[in-house]
Amino acid sequence: MAETAVFEPGGYRYVRGRFQYSGGVSAERGYVMERARFARPVPLDEGFRRIERHLGALGRPLTAFCACELRSPGQFTEEGFIAFNRVYVHTLERWGIFKDDENPVARSNVCPEVDPPTAPCFHAFSYTMPAEASDAAEVKSFVISGSGEAPEGPGGYADRIIRLGDTAPDAMREKAQFVLGAMEFRMAALGLTWADATTSQVYTVHDIHGFLADEVVRRGAAPDGVTWTYARPPVEGLAFEMDVRGVPVERVIG
């Protein structure tokens, strides 16, 4: 079972992970999560400023920020991905969230294949609210970070990616099986299952129809269908990614 910890200033529990993001987050008792999607992608620095204003207008501290979804121009090299993440966490450190290479915030970061942004952007973000301020106080709320088809462990991505460079139907099925298992592993650490999910998102530019019924729908991983975003995972060599959330309140903001 993955290790979890509570980020008390934010009102949420998280699955401990690497410095760039946690494995997922769930609201602690007395809190619920809300998600806000920008009407159009917003460059990273401006996005952080808008998030500050949004949380301030709600009377929430910056530490309530618990998850985000990013869009990048194209896949990173492994070294480029690490460099980007070191820049990204600077703001989280200033906000009092990131400390000693411990990052409680969940995240996905994918690369649109068509009309990509010219720089990394925010697509959406999530945050906690006091349960008494929400009409969804009794609904479980959580966000599971995106995962591609590379098991955690030593070595670079090229050493760990499942069926590296192979996008044949059986290879894509195998990649999807691993990623679905990763989602289940992270949810289980937070005491959750597919039955608690409201949205499953898939990110790939390859065909998913060959395994959609058997691997996704029949295991309960498509609670209300699947949101398929035509995008690639963030690191070169990865071909399939998913994230999952159970968020009762979602809105679109300018």
Number of C-alpha atoms within 10 A of each C-alpha: 9 13 12 19 13 17 20 11 13 24 23 28 22 29 27 23 20 13 18 21 25 24 28 30 32 29 28 22 14 15 25 29 33 23 20 19 18 16 12 13 19 21 18 18 13 12 18 17 10 16 19 16 14 15 18 12 9 9 10 18 17 21 21 22 28 32 26 22 19 20 27 25 18 21 21 18 14 15 10 12 15 14 12 13 13 14 11 16 20 13 14 19 15 11 15 13 22 20 14 7 14 16 24 32 35 28 25 22 25 24 25 22 16 9 8 16 17 11 12 22 23 23 22 26 21 25 27 27 24 16 18 11 11 15 11 17 18 13 16 19 26 34 30 30 27 27 25 26 27 23 15 13 9 8 8 12 20 16 12 15 18 22 19 18 13 13 16 12 15 13 15 23 21 17 24 25 15 20 22 21 11 24 23 18 17 27 26 14 19 23 10 18 16 20 11 18 24 18 19 22 17 21 24 23 16 15 13 18 10 12 17 16 13 11 17 19 15 10 12 15 24 21 16 12 14 16 13 14 17 15 25 27 29 27 21 17 23 23 26 25 28 25 23 28 22 22 23 20 15 14 11 11 12 10
